[in-house]
Amino acid sequence: MMTNTKNKNLELLNFLHKELELSDKDMAVALKHQKFDNGPLPMLLWQYGLVDLAQLEQILDWLYDES
């Protein structure tokens, strides 16, 4: 089960990098905050201004399609 979660997280990070062209630095900031805030990564990306509302919708659509 843990491996499946890790694979999904890796797939999400790949999507963010390739499709939304988020930098490694932006993703590292969000992942760092995720450890402390314990919130969902897409919401943290939006909350910290790393993605806009349209990009957030793309992420949520991708997550829905992957589930």
CHARMM-style PDB file with segment names, atoms N, HN, CA, C and O in Angstrom:
ATOM      1  N   MET     1       0.834  -1.202   0.000  1.00  0.00      PROA
ATOM      2  CA  MET     1       0.000   0.000   0.000  1.00  0.00      PROA
ATOM      3  C   MET     1       0.867   1.250   0.000  1.00  0.00      PROA
ATOM      4  O   MET     1       0.578   2.200  -0.727  1.00  0.00      PROA
ATOM      5  N   MET     2       1.922   1.264   0.801  1.00  0.00      PROA
ATOM      6  HN  MET     2       2.157   0.493   1.392  1.00  0.00      PROA
ATOM      7  CA  MET     2       2.801   2.427   0.878  1.00  0.00      PROA
ATOM      8  C   MET     2       3.477   2.690  -0.459  1.00  0.00      PROA
ATOM      9  O   MET     2       3.648   3.844  -0.852  1.00  0.00      PROA
ATOM     10  N   THR     3       3.867   1.617  -1.166  1.00  0.00      PROA
ATOM     11  HN  THR     3       3.728   0.679  -0.847  1.00  0.00      PROA
ATOM     12  CA  THR     3       4.500   1.771  -2.467  1.00  0.00      PROA
ATOM     13  C   THR     3       3.550   2.420  -3.455  1.00  0.00      PROA
ATOM     14  O   THR     3       3.966   3.264  -4.248  1.00  0.00      PROA
ATOM     15  N   ASN     4       2.283   2.041  -3.422  1.00  0.00      PROA
ATOM     16  HN  ASN     4       1.944   1.355  -2.777  1.00  0.00      PROA
ATOM     17  CA  ASN     4       1.283   2.624  -4.309  1.00  0.00      PROA
ATOM     18  C   ASN     4       1.148   4.117  -4.047  1.00  0.00      PROA
ATOM     19  O   ASN     4       1.045   4.902  -4.990  1.00  0.00      PROA
ATOM     20  N   THR     5       1.148   4.520  -2.780  1.00  0.00      PROA
ATOM     21  HN  THR     5       1.231   3.882  -2.014  1.00  0.00      PROA
ATOM     22  CA  THR     5       1.061   5.933  -2.422  1.00  0.00      PROA
ATOM     23  C   THR     5       2.299   6.681  -2.917  1.00  0.00      PROA
ATOM     24  O   THR     5       2.186   7.785  -3.449  1.00  0.00      PROA
ATOM     25  N   LYS     6       3.464   6.089  -2.744  1.00  0.00      PROA
ATOM     26  HN  LYS     6       3.555   5.192  -2.312  1.00  0.00      PROA
ATOM     27  CA  LYS     6       4.696   6.719  -3.218  1.00  0.00      PROA
ATOM     28  C   LYS     6       4.680   6.875  -4.729  1.00  0.00      PROA
ATOM     29  O   LYS     6       5.104   7.901  -5.260  1.00  0.00      PROA
ATOM     30  N   ASN     7       4.184   5.845  -5.423  1.00  0.00      PROA
ATOM     31  HN  ASN     7       3.839   5.011  -4.991  1.00  0.00      PROA
ATOM     32  CA  ASN     7       4.097   5.916  -6.884  1.00  0.00      PROA
ATOM     33  C   ASN     7       3.158   7.030  -7.322  1.00  0.00      PROA
ATOM     34  O   ASN     7       3.462   7.762  -8.265  1.00  0.00      PROA
ATOM     35  N   LYS     8       2.016   7.167  -6.644  1.00  0.00      PROA
ATOM     36  HN  LYS     8       1.770   6.573  -5.878  1.00  0.00      PROA
ATOM     37  CA  LYS     8       1.054   8.224  -6.991  1.00  0.00      PROA
ATOM     38  C   LYS     8       1.666   9.602  -6.739  1.00  0.00      PROA
ATOM     39  O   LYS     8       1.492  10.521  -7.539  1.00  0.00      PROA
ATOM     40  N   ASN     9       2.382   9.740  -5.621  1.00  0.00      PROA
ATOM     41  HN  ASN     9       2.523   8.993  -4.971  1.00  0.00      PROA
ATOM     42  CA  ASN     9       3.039  11.016  -5.328  1.00  0.00      PROA
ATOM     43  C   ASN     9       4.084  11.341  -6.382  1.00  0.00      PROA
ATOM     44  O   ASN     9       4.204  12.492  -6.802  1.00  0.00      PROA
ATOM     45  N   LEU    10       4.838  10.344  -6.810  1.00  0.00      PROA
ATOM     46  HN  LEU    10       4.740   9.409  -6.469  1.00  0.00      PROA
ATOM     47  CA  LEU    10       5.846  10.552  -7.841  1.00  0.00      PROA
ATOM     48  C   LEU    10       5.187  10.935  -9.163  1.00  0.00      PROA
ATOM     49  O   LEU    10       5.670  11.816  -9.875  1.00  0.00      PROA
ATOM     50  N   GLU    11       4.091  10.274  -9.482  1.00  0.00      PROA
ATOM     51  HN  GLU    11       3.699   9.558  -8.905  1.00  0.00      PROA
ATOM     52  CA  GLU    11       3.352  10.609 -10.705  1.00  0.00      PROA
ATOM     53  C   GLU    11       2.826  12.045 -10.638  1.00  0.00      PROA
ATOM     54  O   GLU    11       2.873  12.770 -11.631  1.00  0.00      PROA
ATOM     55  N   LEU    12       2.333  12.451  -9.482  1.00  0.00      PROA
ATOM     56  HN  LEU    12       2.294  11.862  -8.674  1.00  0.00      PROA
ATOM     57  CA  LEU    12       1.849  13.817  -9.310  1.00  0.00      PROA
ATOM     58  C   LEU    12       2.988  14.810  -9.490  1.00  0.00      PROA
ATOM     59  O   LEU    12       2.829  15.817 -10.181  1.00  0.00      PROA
ATOM     60  N   LEU    13       4.130  14.538  -8.876  1.00  0.00      PROA
ATOM     61  HN  LEU    13       4.259  13.720  -8.315  1.00  0.00      PROA
ATOM     62  CA  LEU    13       5.280  15.438  -9.022  1.00  0.00      PROA
ATOM     63  C   LEU    13       5.728  15.521 -10.474  1.00  0.00      PROA
ATOM     64  O   LEU    13       6.091  16.596 -10.951  1.00  0.00      PROA
ATOM     65  N   ASN    14       5.705  14.389 -11.183  1.00  0.00      PROA
ATOM     66  HN  ASN    14       5.410  13.516 -10.795  1.00  0.00      PROA
ATOM     67  CA  ASN    14       6.047  14.401 -12.616  1.00  0.00      PROA
ATOM     68  C   ASN    14       5.053  15.246 -13.403  1.00  0.00      PROA
ATOM     69  O   ASN    14       5.446  16.010 -14.285  1.00  0.00      PROA
ATOM     70  N   PHE    15       3.771  15.112 -13.088  1.00  0.00      PROA
ATOM     71  HN  PHE    15       3.452  14.491 -12.371  1.00  0.00      PROA
ATOM     72  CA  PHE    15       2.738  15.918 -13.753  1.00  0.00      PROA
ATOM     73  C   PHE    15       2.989  17.409 -13.502  1.00  0.00      PROA
ATOM     74  O   PHE    15       2.938  18.220 -14.426  1.00  0.00      PROA
ATOM     75  N   LEU    16       3.257  17.752 -12.254  1.00  0.00      PROA
ATOM     76  HN  LEU    16       3.299  17.093 -11.503  1.00  0.00      PROA
ATOM     77  CA  LEU    16       3.493  19.160 -11.909  1.00  0.00      PROA
ATOM     78  C   LEU    16       4.695  19.714 -12.664  1.00  0.00      PROA
ATOM     79  O   LEU    16       4.676  20.852 -13.134  1.00  0.00      PROA
ATOM     80  N   HSD    17       5.717  18.914 -12.771  1.00  0.00      PROA
ATOM     81  HN  HSD    17       5.732  17.990 -12.389  1.00  0.00      PROA
ATOM     82  CA  HSD    17       6.943  19.370 -13.433  1.00  0.00      PROA
ATOM     83  C   HSD    17       6.779  19.455 -14.954  1.00  0.00      PROA
ATOM     84  O   HSD    17       7.178  20.441 -15.574  1.00  0.00      PROA
ATOM     85  N   LYS    18       6.192  18.419 -15.545  1.00  0.00      PROA
ATOM     86  HN  LYS    18       5.867  17.618 -15.041  1.00  0.00      PROA
ATOM     87  CA  LYS    18       6.100  18.355 -17.011  1.00  0.00      PROA
ATOM     88  C   LYS    18       4.947  19.174 -17.573  1.00  0.00      PROA
ATOM     89  O   LYS    18       5.126  19.942 -18.518  1.00  0.00      PROA
ATOM     90  N   GLU    19       3.764  19.009 -16.991  1.00  0.00      PROA
ATOM     91  HN  GLU    19       3.619  18.385 -16.223  1.00  0.00      PROA
ATOM     92  CA  GLU    19       2.579  19.657 -17.563  1.00  0.00      PROA
ATOM     93  C   GLU    19       2.411  21.108 -17.107  1.00  0.00      PROA
ATOM     94  O   GLU    19       2.047  21.974 -17.903  1.00  0.00      PROA
ATOM     95  N   LEU    20       2.674  21.367 -15.844  1.00  0.00      PROA
ATOM     96  HN  LEU    20       2.970  20.664 -15.197  1.00  0.00      PROA
ATOM     97  CA  LEU    20       2.488  22.726 -15.324  1.00  0.00      PROA
ATOM     98  C   LEU    20       3.798  23.495 -15.253  1.00  0.00      PROA
ATOM     99  O   LEU    20       3.821  24.678 -14.913  1.00  0.00      PROA
ATOM    100  N   GLU    21       4.894  22.806 -15.579  1.00  0.00      PROA
ATOM    101  HN  GLU    21       4.876  21.845 -15.856  1.00  0.00      PROA
ATOM    102  CA  GLU    21       6.224  23.408 -15.629  1.00  0.00      PROA
ATOM    103  C   GLU    21       6.622  24.085 -14.319  1.00  0.00      PROA
ATOM    104  O   GLU    21       7.250  25.143 -14.315  1.00  0.00      PROA
ATOM    105  N   LEU    22       6.242  23.448 -13.205  1.00  0.00      PROA
ATOM    106  HN  LEU    22       5.732  22.588 -13.208  1.00  0.00      PROA
ATOM    107  CA  LEU    22       6.690  23.952 -11.910  1.00  0.00      PROA
ATOM    108  C   LEU    22       8.156  23.596 -11.741  1.00  0.00      PROA
ATOM    109  O   LEU    22       8.598  22.519 -12.140  1.00  0.00      PROA
ATOM    110  N   SER    23       8.890  24.499 -11.157  1.00  0.00      PROA
ATOM    111  HN  SER    23       8.531  25.375 -10.833  1.00  0.00      PROA
ATOM    112  CA  SER    23      10.314  24.250 -10.951  1.00  0.00      PROA
ATOM    113  C   SER    23      10.518  23.290  -9.786  1.00  0.00      PROA
ATOM    114  O   SER    23       9.638  23.106  -8.945  1.00  0.00      PROA
ATOM    115  N   ASP    24      11.690  22.690  -9.760  1.00  0.00      PROA
ATOM    116  HN  ASP    24      12.405  22.839 -10.443  1.00  0.00      PROA
ATOM    117  CA  ASP    24      12.042  21.819  -8.638  1.00  0.00      PROA
ATOM    118  C   ASP    24      12.022  22.612  -7.338  1.00  0.00      PROA
ATOM    119  O   ASP    24      11.638  22.091  -6.291  1.00  0.00      PROA
ATOM    120  N   LYS    25      12.433  23.864  -7.409  1.00  0.00      PROA
ATOM    121  HN  LYS    25      12.745  24.287  -8.260  1.00  0.00      PROA
ATOM    122  CA  LYS    25      12.461  24.722  -6.216  1.00  0.00      PROA
ATOM    123  C   LYS    25      11.047  24.953  -5.685  1.00  0.00      PROA
ATOM    124  O   LYS    25      10.814  24.864  -4.480  1.00  0.00      PROA
ATOM    125  N   ASP    26      10.104  25.249  -6.579  1.00  0.00      PROA
ATOM    126  HN  ASP    26      10.294  25.321  -7.559  1.00  0.00      PROA
ATOM    127  CA  ASP    26       8.711  25.463  -6.166  1.00  0.00      PROA
ATOM    128  C   ASP    26       8.132  24.205  -5.519  1.00  0.00      PROA
ATOM    129  O   ASP    26       7.449  24.280  -4.498  1.00  0.00      PROA
ATOM    130  N   MET    27       8.411  23.061  -6.118  1.00  0.00      PROA
ATOM    131  HN  MET    27       8.967  23.000  -6.948  1.00  0.00      PROA
ATOM    132  CA  MET    27       7.890  21.819  -5.569  1.00  0.00      PROA
ATOM    133  C   MET    27       8.540  21.503  -4.222  1.00  0.00      PROA
ATOM    134  O   MET    27       7.882  20.985  -3.319  1.00  0.00      PROA
ATOM    135  N   ALA    28       9.821  21.813  -4.089  1.00  0.00      PROA
ATOM    136  HN  ALA    28      10.355  22.234  -4.822  1.00  0.00      PROA
ATOM    137  CA  ALA    28      10.518  21.577  -2.820  1.00  0.00      PROA
ATOM    138  C   ALA    28       9.926  22.440  -1.711  1.00  0.00      PROA
ATOM    139  O   ALA    28       9.782  21.983  -0.577  1.00  0.00      PROA
ATOM    140  N   VAL    29       9.583  23.682  -2.032  1.00  0.00      PROA
ATOM    141  HN  VAL    29       9.699  24.053  -2.954  1.00  0.00      PROA
ATOM    142  CA  VAL    29       8.962  24.571  -1.045  1.00  0.00      PROA
ATOM    143  C   VAL    29       7.635  23.983  -0.583  1.00  0.00      PROA
ATOM    144  O   VAL    29       7.358  23.931   0.615  1.00  0.00      PROA
ATOM    145  N   ALA    30       6.821  23.544  -1.527  1.00  0.00      PROA
ATOM    146  HN  ALA    30       7.046  23.586  -2.501  1.00  0.00      PROA
ATOM    147  CA  ALA    30       5.507  22.979  -1.178  1.00  0.00      PROA
ATOM    148  C   ALA    30       5.660  21.701  -0.365  1.00  0.00      PROA
ATOM    149  O   ALA    30       4.926  21.492   0.601  1.00  0.00      PROA
ATOM    150  N   LEU    31       6.603  20.845  -0.744  1.00  0.00      PROA
ATOM    151  HN  LEU    31       7.199  21.015  -1.529  1.00  0.00      PROA
ATOM    152  CA  LEU    31       6.805  19.600  -0.011  1.00  0.00      PROA
ATOM    153  C   LEU    31       7.308  19.866   1.406  1.00  0.00      PROA
ATOM    154  O   LEU    31       6.946  19.159   2.346  1.00  0.00      PROA
ATOM    155  N   LYS    32       8.136  20.883   1.546  1.00  0.00      PROA
ATOM    156  HN  LYS    32       8.430  21.457   0.782  1.00  0.00      PROA
ATOM    157  CA  LYS    32       8.632  21.246   2.876  1.00  0.00      PROA
ATOM    158  C   LYS    32       7.476  21.714   3.763  1.00  0.00      PROA
ATOM    159  O   LYS    32       7.371  21.314   4.923  1.00  0.00      PROA
ATOM    160  N   HSD    33       6.619  22.558   3.210  1.00  0.00      PROA
ATOM    161  HN  HSD    33       6.705  22.883   2.268  1.00  0.00      PROA
ATOM    162  CA  HSD    33       5.467  23.052   3.967  1.00  0.00      PROA
ATOM    163  C   HSD    33       4.470  21.933   4.248  1.00  0.00      PROA
ATOM    164  O   HSD    33       3.780  21.960   5.267  1.00  0.00      PROA
ATOM    165  N   GLN    34       4.391  20.953   3.355  1.00  0.00      PROA
ATOM    166  HN  GLN    34       4.952  20.931   2.528  1.00  0.00      PROA
ATOM    167  CA  GLN    34       3.465  19.840   3.551  1.00  0.00      PROA
ATOM    168  C   GLN    34       3.837  19.052   4.803  1.00  0.00      PROA
ATOM    169  O   GLN    34       2.961  18.548   5.506  1.00  0.00      PROA
ATOM    170  N   LYS    35       5.119  18.946   5.077  1.00  0.00      PROA
ATOM    171  HN  LYS    35       5.831  19.355   4.506  1.00  0.00      PROA
ATOM    172  CA  LYS    35       5.561  18.226   6.275  1.00  0.00      PROA
ATOM    173  C   LYS    35       5.069  18.916   7.543  1.00  0.00      PROA
ATOM    174  O   LYS    35       4.720  18.254   8.520  1.00  0.00      PROA
ATOM    175  N   PHE    36       5.041  20.251   7.525  1.00  0.00      PROA
ATOM    176  HN  PHE    36       5.324  20.789   6.731  1.00  0.00      PROA
ATOM    177  CA  PHE    36       4.647  21.005   8.712  1.00  0.00      PROA
ATOM    178  C   PHE    36       3.140  21.256   8.770  1.00  0.00      PROA
ATOM    179  O   PHE    36       2.535  21.174   9.839  1.00  0.00      PROA
ATOM    180  N   ASP    37       2.544  21.557   7.634  1.00  0.00      PROA
ATOM    181  HN  ASP    37       3.035  21.624   6.765  1.00  0.00      PROA
ATOM    182  CA  ASP    37       1.117  21.883   7.587  1.00  0.00      PROA
ATOM    183  C   ASP    37       0.245  20.641   7.465  1.00  0.00      PROA
ATOM    184  O   ASP    37      -0.935  20.663   7.813  1.00  0.00      PROA
ATOM    185  N   ASN    38       0.836  19.556   6.967  1.00  0.00      PROA
ATOM    186  HN  ASN    38       1.795  19.538   6.684  1.00  0.00      PROA
ATOM    187  CA  ASN    38       0.133  18.296   6.777  1.00  0.00      PROA
ATOM    188  C   ASN    38      -1.122  18.468   5.926  1.00  0.00      PROA
ATOM    189  O   ASN    38      -2.142  17.823   6.170  1.00  0.00      PROA
ATOM    190  N   GLY    39      -1.037  19.337   4.935  1.00  0.00      PROA
ATOM    191  HN  GLY    39      -0.209  19.861   4.737  1.00  0.00      PROA
ATOM    192  CA  GLY    39      -2.165  19.562   4.044  1.00  0.00      PROA
ATOM    193  C   GLY    39      -1.932  18.915   2.695  1.00  0.00      PROA
ATOM    194  O   GLY    39      -0.821  18.478   2.394  1.00  0.00      PROA
ATOM    195  N   PRO    40      -2.972  18.852   1.882  1.00  0.00      PROA
ATOM    196  CA  PRO    40      -2.821  18.284   0.537  1.00  0.00      PROA
ATOM    197  C   PRO    40      -1.928  19.176  -0.327  1.00  0.00      PROA
ATOM    198  O   PRO    40      -2.059  20.400  -0.327  1.00  0.00      PROA
ATOM    199  N   LEU    41      -1.033  18.545  -1.050  1.00  0.00      PROA
ATOM    200  HN  LEU    41      -0.926  17.551  -1.050  1.00  0.00      PROA
ATOM    201  CA  LEU    41      -0.058  19.262  -1.859  1.00  0.00      PROA
ATOM    202  C   LEU    41      -0.698  20.271  -2.821  1.00  0.00      PROA
ATOM    203  O   LEU    41      -0.221  21.402  -2.901  1.00  0.00      PROA
ATOM    204  N   PRO    42      -1.759  19.908  -3.554  1.00  0.00      PROA
ATOM    205  CA  PRO    42      -2.344  20.898  -4.479  1.00  0.00      PROA
ATOM    206  C   PRO    42      -2.805  22.176  -3.774  1.00  0.00      PROA
ATOM    207  O   PRO    42      -2.620  23.278  -4.290  1.00  0.00      PROA
ATOM    208  N   MET    43      -3.401  22.021  -2.602  1.00  0.00      PROA
ATOM    209  HN  MET    43      -3.551  21.126  -2.183  1.00  0.00      PROA
ATOM    210  CA  MET    43      -3.872  23.210  -1.876  1.00  0.00      PROA
ATOM    211  C   MET    43      -2.699  24.043  -1.366  1.00  0.00      PROA
ATOM    212  O   MET    43      -2.774  25.272  -1.355  1.00  0.00      PROA
ATOM    213  N   LEU    44      -1.631  23.398  -0.949  1.00  0.00      PROA
ATOM    214  HN  LEU    44      -1.570  22.399  -0.957  1.00  0.00      PROA
ATOM    215  CA  LEU    44      -0.451  24.133  -0.491  1.00  0.00      PROA
ATOM    216  C   LEU    44       0.199  24.892  -1.640  1.00  0.00      PROA
ATOM    217  O   LEU    44       0.650  26.024  -1.467  1.00  0.00      PROA
ATOM    218  N   LEU    45       0.245  24.269  -2.809  1.00  0.00      PROA
ATOM    219  HN  LEU    45      -0.121  23.349  -2.949  1.00  0.00      PROA
ATOM    220  CA  LEU    45       0.792  24.959  -3.981  1.00  0.00      PROA
ATOM    221  C   LEU    45       0.000  26.227  -4.268  1.00  0.00      PROA
ATOM    222  O   LEU    45       0.579  27.269  -4.575  1.00  0.00      PROA
ATOM    223  N   TRP    46      -1.311  26.141  -4.171  1.00  0.00      PROA
ATOM    224  HN  TRP    46      -1.781  25.294  -3.921  1.00  0.00      PROA
ATOM    225  CA  TRP    46      -2.167  27.304  -4.424  1.00  0.00      PROA
ATOM    226  C   TRP    46      -2.039  28.324  -3.290  1.00  0.00      PROA
ATOM    227  O   TRP    46      -1.924  29.525  -3.534  1.00  0.00      PROA
ATOM    228  N   GLN    47      -2.062  27.834  -2.055  1.00  0.00      PROA
ATOM    229  HN  GLN    47      -2.156  26.858  -1.857  1.00  0.00      PROA
ATOM    230  CA  GLN    47      -1.994  28.719  -0.888  1.00  0.00      PROA
ATOM    231  C   GLN    47      -0.721  29.559  -0.892  1.00  0.00      PROA
ATOM    232  O   GLN    47      -0.754  30.725  -0.498  1.00  0.00      PROA
ATOM    233  N   TYR    48       0.383  28.996  -1.323  1.00  0.00      PROA
ATOM    234  HN  TYR    48       0.409  28.048  -1.643  1.00  0.00      PROA
ATOM    235  CA  TYR    48       1.653  29.721  -1.329  1.00  0.00      PROA
ATOM    236  C   TYR    48       1.913  30.431  -2.658  1.00  0.00      PROA
ATOM    237  O   TYR    48       3.010  30.937  -2.893  1.00  0.00      PROA
ATOM    238  N   GLY    49       0.907  30.464  -3.515  1.00  0.00      PROA
ATOM    239  HN  GLY    49       0.016  30.052  -3.323  1.00  0.00      PROA
ATOM    240  CA  GLY    49       1.019  31.219  -4.759  1.00  0.00      PROA
ATOM    241  C   GLY    49       1.895  30.576  -5.815  1.00  0.00      PROA
ATOM    242  O   GLY    49       2.381  31.254  -6.720  1.00  0.00      PROA
ATOM    243  N   LEU    50       2.102  29.266  -5.704  1.00  0.00      PROA
ATOM    244  HN  LEU    50       1.707  28.715  -4.968  1.00  0.00      PROA
ATOM    245  CA  LEU    50       2.950  28.579  -6.671  1.00  0.00      PROA
ATOM    246  C   LEU    50       2.175  28.117  -7.897  1.00  0.00      PROA
ATOM    247  O   LEU    50       2.761  27.833  -8.942  1.00  0.00      PROA
ATOM    248  N   VAL    51       0.852  28.044  -7.761  1.00  0.00      PROA
ATOM    249  HN  VAL    51       0.377  28.274  -6.912  1.00  0.00      PROA
ATOM    250  CA  VAL    51      -0.028  27.779  -8.903  1.00  0.00      PROA
ATOM    251  C   VAL    51      -1.222  28.723  -8.797  1.00  0.00      PROA
ATOM    252  O   VAL    51      -1.593  29.157  -7.706  1.00  0.00      PROA
ATOM    253  N   ASP    52      -1.812  29.030  -9.940  1.00  0.00      PROA
ATOM    254  HN  ASP    52      -1.511  28.678 -10.826  1.00  0.00      PROA
ATOM    255  CA  ASP    52      -3.009  29.861  -9.916  1.00  0.00      PROA
ATOM    256  C   ASP    52      -4.249  28.954  -9.882  1.00  0.00      PROA
ATOM    257  O   ASP    52      -4.133  27.729  -9.866  1.00  0.00      PROA
ATOM    258  N   LEU    53      -5.409  29.563  -9.872  1.00  0.00      PROA
ATOM    259  HN  LEU    53      -5.503  30.558  -9.885  1.00  0.00      PROA
ATOM    260  CA  LEU    53      -6.657  28.806  -9.741  1.00  0.00      PROA
ATOM    261  C   LEU    53      -6.873  27.848 -10.915  1.00  0.00      PROA
ATOM    262  O   LEU    53      -7.350  26.729 -10.724  1.00  0.00      PROA
ATOM    263  N   ALA    54      -6.527  28.281 -12.114  1.00  0.00      PROA
ATOM    264  HN  ALA    54      -6.139  29.190 -12.269  1.00  0.00      PROA
ATOM    265  CA  ALA    54      -6.693  27.424 -13.290  1.00  0.00      PROA
ATOM    266  C   ALA    54      -5.763  26.212 -13.199  1.00  0.00      PROA
ATOM    267  O   ALA    54      -6.152  25.101 -13.558  1.00  0.00      PROA
ATOM    268  N   GLN    55      -4.540  26.425 -12.722  1.00  0.00      PROA
ATOM    269  HN  GLN    55      -4.224  27.327 -12.430  1.00  0.00      PROA
ATOM    270  CA  GLN    55      -3.603  25.316 -12.559  1.00  0.00      PROA
ATOM    271  C   GLN    55      -4.068  24.365 -11.453  1.00  0.00      PROA
ATOM    272  O   GLN    55      -3.934  23.147 -11.574  1.00  0.00      PROA
ATOM    273  N   LEU    56      -4.611  24.931 -10.381  1.00  0.00      PROA
ATOM    274  HN  LEU    56      -4.720  25.920 -10.283  1.00  0.00      PROA
ATOM    275  CA  LEU    56      -5.145  24.103  -9.313  1.00  0.00      PROA
ATOM    276  C   LEU    56      -6.252  23.202  -9.852  1.00  0.00      PROA
ATOM    277  O   LEU    56      -6.326  22.023  -9.504  1.00  0.00      PROA
ATOM    278  N   GLU    57      -7.098  23.754 -10.691  1.00  0.00      PROA
ATOM    279  HN  GLU    57      -7.037  24.712 -10.973  1.00  0.00      PROA
ATOM    280  CA  GLU    57      -8.164  22.964 -11.290  1.00  0.00      PROA
ATOM    281  C   GLU    57      -7.593  21.841 -12.161  1.00  0.00      PROA
ATOM    282  O   GLU    57      -8.112  20.725 -12.156  1.00  0.00      PROA
ATOM    283  N   GLN    58      -6.531  22.138 -12.905  1.00  0.00      PROA
ATOM    284  HN  GLN    58      -6.110  23.045 -12.909  1.00  0.00      PROA
ATOM    285  CA  GLN    58      -5.878  21.104 -13.716  1.00  0.00      PROA
ATOM    286  C   GLN    58      -5.350  19.977 -12.822  1.00  0.00      PROA
ATOM    287  O   GLN    58      -5.498  18.798 -13.147  1.00  0.00      PROA
ATOM    288  N   ILE    59      -4.741  20.345 -11.709  1.00  0.00      PROA
ATOM    289  HN  ILE    59      -4.621  21.302 -11.446  1.00  0.00      PROA
ATOM    290  CA  ILE    59      -4.194  19.348 -10.780  1.00  0.00      PROA
ATOM    291  C   ILE    59      -5.324  18.492 -10.219  1.00  0.00      PROA
ATOM    292  O   ILE    59      -5.219  17.266 -10.182  1.00  0.00      PROA
ATOM    293  N   LEU    60      -6.390  19.130  -9.789  1.00  0.00      PROA
ATOM    294  HN  LEU    60      -6.475  20.126  -9.820  1.00  0.00      PROA
ATOM    295  CA  LEU    60      -7.509  18.382  -9.217  1.00  0.00      PROA
ATOM    296  C   LEU    60      -8.168  17.470 -10.261  1.00  0.00      PROA
ATOM    297  O   LEU    60      -8.570  16.350  -9.946  1.00  0.00      PROA
ATOM    298  N   ASP    61      -8.273  17.950 -11.488  1.00  0.00      PROA
ATOM    299  HN  ASP    61      -7.946  18.860 -11.743  1.00  0.00      PROA
ATOM    300  CA  ASP    61      -8.809  17.117 -12.563  1.00  0.00      PROA
ATOM    301  C   ASP    61      -7.905  15.903 -12.803  1.00  0.00      PROA
ATOM    302  O   ASP    61      -8.385  14.784 -12.980  1.00  0.00      PROA
ATOM    303  N   TRP    62      -6.597  16.140 -12.806  1.00  0.00      PROA
ATOM    304  HN  TRP    62      -6.206  17.049 -12.662  1.00  0.00      PROA
ATOM    305  CA  TRP    62      -5.640  15.046 -12.999  1.00  0.00      PROA
ATOM    306  C   TRP    62      -5.777  14.019 -11.879  1.00  0.00      PROA
ATOM    307  O   TRP    62      -5.820  12.815 -12.134  1.00  0.00      PROA
ATOM    308  N   LEU    63      -5.845  14.497 -10.649  1.00  0.00      PROA
ATOM    309  HN  LEU    63      -5.810  15.475 -10.442  1.00  0.00      PROA
ATOM    310  CA  LEU    63      -5.993  13.593  -9.505  1.00  0.00      PROA
ATOM    311  C   LEU    63      -7.290  12.785  -9.607  1.00  0.00      PROA
ATOM    312  O   LEU    63      -7.304  11.591  -9.306  1.00  0.00      PROA
ATOM    313  N   TYR    64      -8.366  13.429 -10.026  1.00  0.00      PROA
ATOM    314  HN  TYR    64      -8.354  14.399 -10.271  1.00  0.00      PROA
ATOM    315  CA  TYR    64      -9.644  12.738 -10.190  1.00  0.00      PROA
ATOM    316  C   TYR    64      -9.529  11.653 -11.262  1.00  0.00      PROA
ATOM    317  O   TYR    64     -10.008  10.534 -11.079  1.00  0.00      PROA
ATOM    318  N   ASP    65      -8.896  11.995 -12.369  1.00  0.00      PROA
ATOM    319  HN  ASP    65      -8.507  12.904 -12.517  1.00  0.00      PROA
ATOM    320  CA  ASP    65      -8.744  11.033 -13.472  1.00  0.00      PROA
ATOM    321  C   ASP    65      -7.860   9.861 -13.081  1.00  0.00      PROA
ATOM    322  O   ASP    65      -8.046   8.753 -13.584  1.00  0.00      PROA
ATOM    323  N   GLU    66      -6.897  10.090 -12.189  1.00  0.00      PROA
ATOM    324  HN  GLU    66      -6.746  10.990 -11.780  1.00  0.00      PROA
ATOM    325  CA  GLU    66      -5.976   9.043 -11.765  1.00  0.00      PROA
ATOM    326  C   GLU    66      -6.559   8.131 -10.690  1.00  0.00      PROA
ATOM    327  O   GLU    66      -6.024   7.053 -10.430  1.00  0.00      PROA
ATOM    328  N   SER    67      -7.652   8.562 -10.067  1.00  0.00      PROA
ATOM    329  HN  SER    67      -8.086   9.438 -10.278  1.00  0.00      PROA
ATOM    330  CA  SER    67      -8.211   7.737  -8.989  1.00  0.00      PROA
ATOM    331  C   SER    67      -9.156   6.677  -9.496  1.00  0.00      PROA
ATOM    332  OT1 SER    67      -9.703   5.908  -8.705  1.00  0.00      PROA
TER     333      SER     67
END
